[in-house]
Amino acid sequence: MPLAAERQERILAAVRKHGTVRLADLVEQLGVTPVTVRRDVTLLADRGLVQRVHGGIALPHRVQTPQTRGVPGTYGPMATHALVGMVVPSVEYYWPPVIQGAHTAVAAARGRLVMRASRWEDPAEDRRQVNALLERGVQALLVAPTTAGTAAMELLRWLRSLTVPVVLVERRPPQELATLALDAVMTAHALGAGLAVRHLVTLGHHRIALITTHRSPTSKALRAGWQDAVDVLGLESHEGLDMEVPSYGSAGWAESYTDVLKWCRGRGVRSLLVHSDREAIGLIEQGRELGISVPHDLAIVTYDDEIGAASDPPLTAVRPQKYRLGVLAAELALAKVAEVGEEWPVHRLELWPNVVVRESCGTVPTPEPL
């Protein structure tokens, strides 16, 4: 067994070489027990020579060598060759363009993005996946965590306590944690709803129903933006025009959509803001069964634009800038890795979505890019 001084010098050499080292790897490399490694690490940390991170150690303040900086980014020079972790609630609907944007930004800095999929509304799983990435040795994290409930607030506090830069993606801390110093890059969803309402008002509509799904994490922001636009524009009372429906294809969706359409027709509501594309397409399908034509009898704006162009008729849509969102989140994280230890302000960046006009409102379509 090597002497303590020799072991500690080998530990320092490993962390200087790799930036971060897992404790399990040190046990294997040194051929000693985990207790011995932890004792050596404690002595080195007490002397300020290493810094503990989850499952391992790093250099104090994660000092980077000069060649790790220099790739230009939106927020300044970005760290190169960095390992960046990303946790998202799904790798399907909505998230692929965000992931691709983050991957592109990290690859441009000659780094690597490592992604983990969590589950909707599961803060315990969010934490488990983040811990797995920390064990992997990531130098920064992009996370789209659950933000509602007591467990979610504890998760956010924990994320704030980590020693690597953390950027929330399409999430912001709830009002109870409004001053929690976590960076966030998100879409201005409330503003997007307001853009949709204003578009419909310019076409002569004054009663605009909002249709959302039961579990959509975006619904709260859309509802706030829809109501704010109704109030600011002085539209007549919209009480009862905020409706939730099952997700398209789930149990009872067709009956529910039919009921919504009959309710709207009976009250003279001739325009809808729908989240999201699948639900808008389902409403068009059920409308045909009732003899309701889009856009002649009913104007529809969808919020998302994943598949709106393929609808029949093509859907006017509010389109979040998902790819750009991923790019900016990754660039912010890499800039902070390059300057860890520097005094950074907290960033809360909101990207405006844009309105893509197609045929579902009866207006001249916006030319689609080739």
N, C-alpha and C positions, 0 to 999 in steps of 0.2 A: 504493500500500500504506500503511495507517495506521501511524503510529509505534508503537513498543513500548508506551509509556505509555498511548496511546489504545486500543490493542488490549486491554491488560490491564484498563482501566477498563470496556470493553465486555463483557469476559468476566465481571467481577465483577457488572455490572448484570444480565447474563443469569442468573447463578446465584442472585442475590438474588431475581429475579422467579420463577424456575421451581423453585428448590430443588436440582435436579440438572440438569446439561446434558451431553449427549453430546459427545465430542471431534469426532466427524464433523460434528455440527451447527455447532460453532464454526468448523471449517474452511470450511464453506459460507457461514456468516454473515459471516465476516471476509474471505473471499476470499484466504486465504493457504494455504501448504502445511501438511500435517500436522506437519512438523518444526517449523515456526514456532509452531504452536499448542502442541505439546508443550513447547517451550522456555518459552513464556509461562506455561503451567500449572505447570511446574517452579518458576519464579521465584515465582509466587503461593503455591504450596504451601510452599516453603521459608520464606516470610515469614509462614506461618500464616493466610493469607487465604482459602484454599480447601483442600478435602480431596479426595484422589483416591479415586474409586470405580471399579468395573469399567467400563471404556469411557467414563468421563467424570469429572466433578468435582461436588462438593457444597459447601455451606457447612461450615465447621469444626464438628465435633460434631453436624452435621445439626440446628442450632438451628431450632426452629419458631416461627412468629409466634403471638401469643396466641390468635388465632381458630382455630388448629388443635387446641385442646384444649377440653374441656367436655362432650362427649357421654359420659354415664356408662356404665361397663361393669363387668364382674365384678372387674377388677383396678384400677379407678380410671378417671380421665378418659381417653378415647381420642382419638387424632388423627383429625381430620376431613379429608375430601377426599384421603385417602391412596391411593396406588396399591400394592396388595398382590399379590404373585405367589404362585402355588401350583403345586407339582409333585407329581403323583400317578402311581402306576404303571399306572393304568387308569381309564377314564371309564365303565366298565361295572360289573359285579358288585361290590358292597360300597361303592364310592366315591361314587356319585351323592348319597346323603344327606349325606355328609361335606362334599362340595363345596357343596351347597345351604346347609348350615348356615354355612359360612364366608362364602358370598356374602351371606347374609342379614345377618350381623353387620357386614360391611364396608359394605353398602348402608345400614344403619341409621346408620352414621357418615358417610354421604354420600361414601363412597369408592368405589373400583372394584377388583374382584377380577379378575386376569388369570391364567388357568389354562393349564398345559402338561401334556401326557401324556407320561410317560417309558415305560420298559419294565421288566417284572419282572427283578430280579437283573442290572441293567445299570448299574453306577455311572458308567461313561463317559457314557451317555445322560443319567443324572441330572444330571451336571455340565454337560453341554451345554445342557440345558433351563434350569438355574439361570442359567447365563451369559447365555442369551437374555433372561431376565427382568431381569437386572441391566442389560443393554444397553438394555432398555426403560425403565429408570429406576424400578424398583419401590423402595419405601421399607421393605418388610418381606417376609419369605418364610415360607411354610408348605410344608414339604417332607416327603414320605414316601419317604426314600431306601432303597436297599439297605444293609443293615447287616452282612452276613456276608462275610468274606474280607478280604484285605490291601487291595485296591483300594477296598473300601467304607470301611475305616478311614481311608484317606487322604482320601476324599471327606468324611467326617465332620470330620476335622481342618480341611479347607479351609472347610467351612461355618462352623466356629467362628471362622475368621479373618476372615470377611466383616465389612464395616462397617455392614451393615443388620441389624436384629433377625431371627433365624432361630428358628422353632418347629418341631420335629419333630412329625409327626402320625402316630399309630398306630405309632410307632417309638421305641426307646430305644437309646442307644449300647451296644455289646456290652460284656461284662465287662472286656475288655482296655482299654476307654476309659471305665470306670465314672465317672471323675472329670472327664470332658470337659464343660466348662461350656456345654451346649446345653439350652435349654428343650425340654420334650416334653409333649404331651397325648396320652394313650393310653387304651385300654380295658384293664381288669384281666382279661385273658383267662384267666390261670391261676385266678383266683378264680371266674370264670364256669364253668370246668370243674368246680371243686369244688361249686358250687351245683347243677350237673346231677347229679353223683354223689350228693349228699345228698338230692336230690329222689327219685331212684330207690331209695335205701336206705329212705326213709320209706314207700315202697310195697312193701317187702319183698324187694327185690332185693339180692343180696350178691356177685354176679359180674357186673361191668359192663365190657363190652369198649369200647375206644376205637378208632374208625375215622377215619382222616384220609387226605388225599390226598398224593401224593408231593411236590408243590411248594408246599403251603400255607405261607405265612410265619407263620401263626398256630399251626401244629402243635406247635412246641417249647413254647410257653407252655401250650397245652392239655394236652400230655403231662405237664408238670410239675405242673399243678394236679390232674389226674386221679390221678397217682401219690401226690401229697401227701394228697389226700382219702382214698384207699385206706389209706394208712399211718395217718393220724390216727384214722380210724374203726375201725381194727383189722380190716379185712376180710381174708378168706383170700387167699392168694397170687394175684396177677393176672398172673403170668408168662405171656407168650404172648398176652395179651389186648389188646396194643397193636398194631394192624395198619394198614398203609398199603394203599391201593387206587388204581387209576387214576381220574382225574376222570370223572364221569358223562358218557357220550357219546364218550369217547376209545376208542382201539383196545383191545379186550379187556376193556372194563369189565364187560359182562354176565357173562362167565365168571368174572372175579375176584370179583364180588359174590356169585355163586352159591357159589363155593368158601368164602367167608367165612361165609355163612349155614349151609352144611353143617357147617363146622368148629364153629361156635357150637352148633348143634343137637346135634352129637355129644358135646359136653362140658357140656351142660346150661346154657349161657349164654343167658339170656332177657332181657337188656337191653343196649342199645347207646347210647353217646354218639357222635354222628356229626358230623363237620365236612366239608361243610356241607349246606344244604337239598337241593341237587340230588343229592348222594350218598345222603342219607337216602331221598329219593323213589325213587332207583334201587334201593336195597335193598328197599323195599316192593314194587316191581314184580317183582323177581326172587324175593322171598319168596312171592308169589302163585303163581308157577310151581312152587314147591316145596311148596305147600300150607301155608305159614307165614303165619298171620294176625296182623296188627298191629291192636290191641294184645293180642289173646287169647293168642297164642303168644310174642310178642316185643314188648317195650316199647322205644320209640325216643325219644331226646331229640336234637334237632338243635341245632347251634351256628351261629347267624347270624340266622335268621328273615327272610330276604328274601322267600321265597315259601312259608313253612311253613304259613300258614293255608289255602292253596289245595290242599294235599296231600290225598290220600284214603287213610287218615283224616288230618284236620288234625294237624300236628306240634306237640307240646310243644317249646318252643324256648328257648334262652338267647339273649337279644336285646341286642347291644351298642347303646349310645346314640349312634349315628353322627351324627345331625344335631346333637345337643348338643355332641358332640366337635368338630365343625367350628366351631360358634359360639364355644366357649371358646378354641380355638386362635387364631382370628382376633382375638378380644377381647384376648388376651394380647399378640399382636403389635402391635395398634394402641395399646395402653397403653404399650408400650415405645417405639414411635415418638414418642409424645407426650412422653416423658421420657427421650429418648436423652441420655446423659451422666450421668444419675442412677445411683446405686448400687442395682442390683436383685439380689435373690437368684435363684439358678437355680430354675426351677419344673419339677417333675416331677409332673404331675397325672394320676391314674388315675381313670377313671369305672367304677363297677360296672355290669356288665350286669344285666338282670333276667330272671327265669324267667316265661315265658308258658305257662300250662298249657292244653293242648288234649286231643285224644282219643287220641293215639298212645301214651299210657302207661296208658290205661284209667281215668283220673281225671276228675273233674268239671271242665270247661273253665273257665278264667278268662274273665269277661265281656269281650268285645272292645269297645273304644271305638267309639261311633257316628261 
